[in-house]
Amino acid sequence: SAAAAAASLSGFVATVTAERTTHAVTAHLRATEALTDHVTGLLNRRAFERLLERETFRAAREATSVSVLMLAIDQPGPQSAAALSAIAAVVDAAVRRSDVVCRWGGEVFAVALPRSNGEGACVAAERIRAAVEAHDFGLGPITVSLGVAERRGDESGLELMERTSRALVEAKASGHNRVTQASWRLRLPPPDAALRRGDKTPATLAFEE
């Protein structure tokens, strides 16, 4: 019907507009030196966290999905700036125009996927994993492990990243060069158990800026 066609067109326009807006915001942030990683040219962690909070707010307002993936290089030892830049380029080329890639810190990268559920994010993660594995970096084999999480309930951007980080830890612990999807809820030890161990925060990945 005409009404259905109009509704479909309206939804399409809204999706395209949202994707262009995210892309425009990303381009603006990259143009700001303080928000850009000087090695790879990607957004840095500070900019990514700011954009992710914006995307989680929009997902809550519009009742849409947003997912995040984190990936870490499997090969031990520090990678050169050239290697990090090359890996960043491969990752950036493997995602959608509306997705946002950042260098989270060290040899870890993160990707925000607006309007993507967990299943779609896993497909994107596998595409990245395969692209990195197949690429000839001229440095011997390089692979990555990835953790994936879809925003659930009223989860904040920080909470979403914590679950994604734990999924990445599981992926690396399971043998590397693989994708692991996070559980729905962040599993934390009882507060008293953490205090007995003398921990200030739950176990999670610690990355250098």
N, C-alpha and C positions, 0 to 999 in steps of 0.2 A: 504494500500500500504506500501511498504518498507519505503518510505520517511515519511509517516505519523507515522509509528511505531517508526522510529528513532527519530522523533520530540517528540513523546509522551514519549519515554524513556529518552530523553534529559531533558524534563520538569520535569519528575519524579526525576531524579538524582539531578537536580538543587534544587528542593523542599527539598529532603532529606538532601542535603548538607547544605542548609540554616538552617534547623531545628537543625542539629548537631552543626553548628557553633554557633547558639544562645545558645544551651545547654552548649557548651564548654565555651562560654563567661560567662554565668551565674555561672558555676562551678568555674571559675577563680575568679570572683568577690566575691563569697562566701568564697573563701579561703583567701581573704584579710580581716583581722580583722576590719579595718577602714570602710569597706563597708558592714559589716554584722551586723544585729540587734542582740545584745547580749542575748535577752530574747528568741527569736524564732529561731534563726539560719538562718532566711531568709535574703535576701538582705535588706539593709536599704534604706531610701528615696534617699539619695545621689547617691547610686549605680543604683537605679531604674531609676532615671531621666537621668543618663548618658546612660544607655542601651536603654531607650525609644527614646532618640534623635537619637541613632544609628539606631533603627528600623524604625523610621519615615523617615530618610534619605534613607534607603534601599527601603522602600515602594515607595518613590517618584522616585527613580532611576529605579526600576524594575516594576513600575506601578502595585503594588500589594496592598492588604489591610493590615491595622493594626488597632486593636481595643484595648481599655482599659476598665477595669471595676474596680470600687472601692466599697468596702463593709465595713460597720460599724456594730458593735454589737448593737443590739436594747436595751438590758437590761441596765438600768441606773446604774451608779456607776462604779468605777474602777474595772477592772478584775485582778485577780492574775496572776503572771507570769506563773503558771501552766496552767491556763485556756487559756491564750493567746497562749501558746505553743501548746496546744491541738487543738485549733481552727486553728492555722497556719498549723498544720499537716493535718487536714481534708481538708482545702482549697487546699493545695499543692497536695494532693492525688486525688483531683477531676478535676485537669486540665491536659492538654496534656504535654508531655515531653518538647515540644518546648515553652510552655508558661512560663512566668516569674512572680513569686509571690514575693511581698515585704511587709514588715510592713511599712506603710506610716507614721504612728505616732500614739501614744495613742492606741486606739482600732479600728483603721482604717487600712485596708490592700488594696493593689492595685495589679492588674494582667495585664500584657501586653500580648496580643494575636497576635503574628505575623501571617500574611497571613490569618487573620480571619476578615470577614465583620461583620456588625452590627447584622445580623441575627444569625450568628454563635456565636458571643459573647453573645447574649441574651440566647442562648441555654446553653452555658457554665455557665453563671451567674445563671440560674435556677438550673442547676446541683449542683452548689456550695450551693445555698440557701437550696435546699432540703437535701443535705448531712449534712449541719450544723444542720438543724432542726431535722433530724432523729438521730443524734449522741447523745449518752448518755455521757455527760461530768461529771456526778455525781454532778452537781451543780444546778440542776433544769433546766427548759427549757431555751435554748439559741437559738436565731434567729439572722439573719443578714438582712439588707437591702442593695440593690446593685444599683449602677448607671452604665450605660454602654454607651460608645460612640465609633463610628468608625471614623477614621481620614478622613477628607474631604478636598478636594482642596490642598492648600499648607500649611495646618495647621502645626504648630510646635508641639513638644511634650508638651510644657507648655500649649498651647492653647487647645490641646486635653484633658489634665488633668483638665483644668478649666471647660470644658463642662461636663466631667465625674463627677466632684465634684458637679456641679449643679444638675445633674441627681440624684445623691445620696441624696442630700438635698430634692429633690422632693419625692423620694421613702420613706424617713423617715417621711416626712410631710403627706404622703398619708396613713399612718397606719402601717408602719413597715412590716418586713418579706415579702418583695416583690422586684421585679426587675423593674427599670424604665430606658428606653432608652432615651438618650439625643436628643434634637432637633439638626438639622443640623448646626445651627449657634448659637454662644454664644450671648445670649441676655443681653446687658449691658444698664444701665440707661444712659441718656444723661449726658455728662460731667458736664454741669452746674448744673444739679439736684444733682449730687454727691457732688459738691462743696458747694451747699446750705446746704446740710446735714452735711457738715464738714467731709465727708468720704475721706480717702486717696486712697482707692481702692474699687472696686465694691464688693458687698456682696458675700461672698463665704465661704466655710468651712475653719476654722482655726484649724490646728492640731499641737499639740506639738510633738517635735522630741522624 
